[in-house]
């Protein structure tokens, strides 16, 4: 499958400006705390006006959480660039591995600050909205990758699985002490989903219904 067409110069400049604002918003929020950062601070950090900021984001929370959208956009682009003969789940996992190789892991201090940041109700709500926003785009990419006869409901289901795995991996990362990013956990969750959750179903199959009832009580 051919790679997506490269955007023009004007579009690349807009993407660069949006990325710079998003990075500044995230950095300042991690450094100062969500309540100590204003739109004016973010715009000043990049050297633009608050009005320019508002051309790209509706709120500082959206700017802070836009890394989620960008991460999934990169996964989408990598997926569409995979060879047409490659099985779909394998293409998703390979695209994920490529994305993982490109990004570095966070420090322990960054993990601590992320935990504090997402304790802010507005930021937590925006994070959930960001995950929902990219699910539709990813479903369209999966359907395109699968071919014109693909069932759109199946594509949406697969995109939903990817998004749930992403959220679970991210939450796991926030609750861990590791400096490794969330991508290894993300990839493992997708492998389990691809195989029908064999580890979980094998454990359930080892016990009788009576034993499971006792365990649940």
N, C-alpha and C positions, 0 to 999 in steps of 0.2 A: 504494500500500500504506500502511495506517495506521501511525502511530508506535506503538512499544511503550507499554503503559500505565505511567503514572508510579507509582513505588513509594510506599507510605505513609510517614508521618512517622517511625515507628519504624525502618523499613528504611533510610530516608535517613540517620538518625542513625548507624546501624550502618555504612553505607557511608562516611560522613564520618570515623568513628573509624578504620576500616580504612585509609582513604586517608591520614589524618594519621600513623598508625604507619608505613605504607609509605614516605611521604615522609621521615619522620625517620630511618628505617633507611637509606635510600639516601643521604641527606645526610651523616649521621654516618660512614658507611662511606667515602664519597668524601673526607671531611675527614681521617679518622683512619687509615683502612686497616681491612680486615676483621677482623684479629686484635685490634684495639684497641677493638672495639665489642661490648658485651654486650647481652643482652635487657633487662637492668635499665636500661642507658643509654638505650635507645630508648623504653622505657616512661616513664622520668622526663622525657624531652624533651617528651612529649605530656601528661604529668600524669596517667598512669594506672599501675596496678600491673602487675608482670610477669604476674600471673595473667590480667589483662584482655588483655594482649598475646597470651597463649597461646590465648585464645578466638578469635583471628583468624588467627594464623599458628603453624605447627608449629616454626618455626626462624627465626633472624634472616636466614638466606639466602633463605628463602621470602619474607620481607617485603621484602628488598632487590630481589629480582627480580620482584616483583608488578607493577611498572610494565609489564612485557611483557604480562601478562594484561590489565591495565587498558587498554592501548593497543588490543589486539585486541577487547576488549569494546566499546570505542567504535566500532571499525570494524564490528562485528556490528550494533550499534544503528543506525548510519548506513545500513548496507546494507538493513536491514529497513524503514527509513523511506523508501527510494527509491520513485518511482512504479512501479506494477505493469507498465506498458507498456515500461519501459526495458529494453534488452537486458542480460543478466546481467553480462557482463564490463564493460560501460559503467557499470552500477550499482556494481560493486566499485570501479572506478577513480574514479568520482565521489565515492563514500563516502570513499575514501582521500584525495582532494584536500581534502575538507571537514575531515578529521582533520588533515591537514598544515597547513591554514590556522589551526587552533586552537592548535597547539603551536609554541613558539619553538625556535630552533636552539641547540645547546650551544656553550659557549666552548671555546677551545683547551685551557684548563686542565681543563675537565670531560672532554674527550676523553682527555687524558693520564691522569687519575685513573680513568676507566673502563677503560682498558687495564690499569692496575695492579690494579684491583679484580677483573677477570675472569681475572687470572693466578692467583687463589686457586682451588684445585681444587674446594672445596665450592660456591663461588659459580658457577663455570663449569658444574658439574653441575646446579645448581638452575636456571640459565638454560635449559639444554637441556630440563629437565623442564617448565619453564614454557611453552616453545614447544609441546611435545607436549600439554600440558594443554588449551591453547586450540584445538587443531586440531579436536577433536571438536565443541566448541561452535560453531565457525565452520562446520563441515560441516553441522550441523543448521540453521544460519541460511541457508546457501546453498540447502539442500533446501527450506526453507520459502519462500524468495524465488522459487525456480524453480517451485513448485507441487506439488500432491499427486501428480502422475505422475512426478516427478523420480526418477531412479535414484539411490539412496543411495550407490552405489559411485562414481558420477560426482561427486556432491557431495563425497565424501571426497577424491577425486582433486583436485578444484579447491581444496579447503581445504588440501590438502597442498602444492599449487603456491604458494598464497598464503603459507603458513608457511615454505617453503624460500626464497621471495623475501624474506621478512622477515628471515630469518637471514643470508642473503647480504648484504642491504643493511646490516644492523647490523654485520656483520663488516667490510664495506667502510668504513663510517663510522669504526669504531674504528681502522682502519689508515690513515686519511687525515688530512690537515692542515686540512681545511675546517671552518669553524664552522657550516656548514649541516647540518641534521639528516639522518637517513637516509631520510626520506620521499621525496625526489625520485628517489633510486636505486630505492627500493621500487616506486614507480609505473612507472618505466621498465622494470623487470624484468617487471612484470605485463603491460605493453603488449606486450613481446616474446613472452611466453607466450601471450597472446591471439591474436597473429598467427602463431603456430607457429614462433617463433624465426627470423624471416626473415634477420636480419643474420648469424647463425651459419650457417644452412643455405646462404645465398648464397655465403659464403666457401668452404664445403666444396665447393660445386658448381663452383667455378672451377678446381679442380685435379683431375688424374686420380688414380685409385687408386694408381698408381706414385709420383706426386709426394707424395701423402699419406703413403705408407709411408716415403719418404725423410725427410719432415718429422718423422715420429714417431720415427725412429731416432736 
